[in-house]
Amino acid sequence: MNDVLEGMLETALYAEDLDKVEAFYEGVLGLSKISRSGNRHVFFRCGPGVLLIFNPKETIKPPSPTALQVPPHGTTGAGHACFRVSGENLDAIAARLMSEGVAIESEVTWPQGGRSIYFRDPAGNSLECAEARIWGIE
């Protein structure tokens, strides 16, 4: 199966206040918004992939017969996503976050090499920026 799955295309997080997370991911993290659908979801381009932010109160509802037949989904509690960042840019993103008032919860230097920082979005999701080499990826 490893030769069939090419990589991760989407990462999904959940937040009830889409206005706050839209401002955070667009304004603070600088992601480019692809689309927003009312209070249901907001989608962002992130490198070669897509970050999906869904309102869990909306995505648990079954789709109408005329809508795309995406099964209901959602979660409760904080999720986690990790953004791939070069070592050269890791300090820059940390400085940008702090200048925007976003607290860095943890900075980790991994035994196998590479560093990462952890912080939270307005919905409480745990976000990480890390060098790919923490997973042995160059």
DACOR-V968042 format. One record per residue. N is the residue number from 1. RES is the residue in one letter. SS is DSSP state (helix for helix, strand for strand, loop for the rest). PSI is psi in radians with two decimals (* if undefined). OMEGA is omega in whole degrees, 0 to 359 (NA if undefined). Layout:
# DACOR-V968042
<<N,RES,SS,PSI,OMEGA> <N,RES,SS,PSI,OMEGA>>
This chain:
# DACOR-V968042
<<1,M,loop,-0.46,182> <2,N,loop,-0.50,180> <3,D,loop,-0.12,180> <4,V,loop,-0.77,180> <5,L,loop,2.09,186> <6,E,loop,-0.26,182> <7,G,loop,-3.12,178> <8,M,loop,2.24,179> <9,L,loop,-0.73,182> <10,E,strand,2.62,168> <11,T,strand,2.33,182> <12,A,strand,2.36,171> <13,L,strand,2.90,183> <14,Y,strand,2.43,180> <15,A,loop,2.39,180> <16,E,loop,-0.56,181> <17,D,loop,1.57,183> <18,L,helix,-0.49,178> <19,D,helix,-0.78,181> <20,K,helix,-0.79,182> <21,V,helix,-0.56,176> <22,E,helix,-0.82,179> <23,A,helix,-0.67,181> <24,F,helix,-0.94,185> <25,Y,helix,-0.59,179> <26,E,helix,-0.87,186> <27,G,helix,-0.79,184> <28,V,helix,-0.88,183> <29,L,loop,-0.28,176> <30,G,loop,0.37,178> <31,L,loop,2.62,179> <32,S,strand,2.16,181> <33,K,strand,2.31,175> <34,I,strand,-0.88,181> <35,S,strand,2.84,172> <36,R,strand,2.40,177> <37,S,strand,1.60,177> <38,G,loop,-2.21,180> <39,N,loop,0.31,181> <40,R,loop,-0.81,183> <41,H,strand,2.81,170> <42,V,strand,2.34,185> <43,F,strand,2.49,181> <44,F,strand,2.55,170> <45,R,strand,2.38,178> <46,C,strand,1.72,184> <47,G,loop,-2.32,180> <48,P,loop,0.02,183> <49,G,strand,-2.95,184> <50,V,strand,2.39,173> <51,L,strand,2.12,180> <52,L,strand,2.23,175> <53,I,strand,2.03,181> <54,F,strand,2.59,169> <55,N,loop,1.99,184> <56,P,helix,-0.45,179> <57,K,helix,-0.41,180> <58,E,helix,-0.63,186> <59,T,helix,-0.15,175> <60,I,loop,-0.20,179> <61,K,loop,2.37,177> <62,P,loop,2.58,179> <63,P,loop,2.62,175> <64,S,loop,2.77,182> <65,P,loop,-0.44,182> <66,T,loop,-0.08,181> <67,A,loop,2.93,172> <68,L,loop,2.42,187> <69,Q,loop,1.05,175> <70,V,loop,2.15,182> <71,P,loop,2.61,175> <72,P,loop,2.52,179> <73,H,loop,2.95,179> <74,G,loop,3.06,179> <75,T,loop,2.89,174> <76,T,loop,2.66,181> <77,G,loop,3.02,184> <78,A,loop,2.39,174> <79,G,loop,-3.02,180> <80,H,strand,2.44,172> <81,A,strand,2.57,180> <82,C,strand,2.23,177> <83,F,strand,2.34,177> <84,R,strand,2.18,182> <85,V,loop,2.38,177> <86,S,loop,2.71,178> <87,G,helix,-0.62,180> <88,E,helix,-0.53,184> <89,N,helix,-0.14,183> <90,L,helix,-0.78,178> <91,D,helix,-0.61,179> <92,A,helix,-0.75,179> <93,I,helix,-0.64,177> <94,A,helix,-0.76,179> <95,A,helix,-0.71,179> <96,R,helix,-0.78,179> <97,L,helix,-0.84,181> <98,M,helix,-0.65,179> <99,S,helix,-0.41,177> <100,E,loop,0.08,179> <101,G,loop,0.27,179> <102,V,loop,2.12,182> <103,A,loop,2.39,172> <104,I,loop,2.00,183> <105,E,loop,-0.63,184> <106,S,strand,2.56,171> <107,E,strand,2.22,185> <108,V,strand,2.29,168> <109,T,strand,2.01,188> <110,W,loop,2.49,182> <111,P,loop,-0.60,181> <112,Q,loop,0.03,179> <113,G,loop,2.62,180> <114,G,loop,2.78,181> <115,R,strand,2.79,173> <116,S,strand,2.75,174> <117,I,strand,2.60,180> <118,Y,strand,2.46,179> <119,F,strand,3.09,184> <120,R,strand,2.58,171> <121,D,loop,3.05,182> <122,P,loop,-0.36,179> <123,A,loop,-0.06,180> <124,G,loop,0.03,177> <125,N,loop,2.44,178> <126,S,strand,2.08,179> <127,L,strand,2.57,180> <128,E,strand,2.46,168> <129,C,strand,2.22,186> <130,A,strand,2.68,171> <131,E,loop,2.48,182> <132,A,helix,-0.42,183> <133,R,helix,-0.17,174> <134,I,helix,-0.36,178> <135,W,helix,0.24,180> <136,G,loop,0.36,179> <137,I,loop,2.30,178> <138,E,loop,*,NA>>
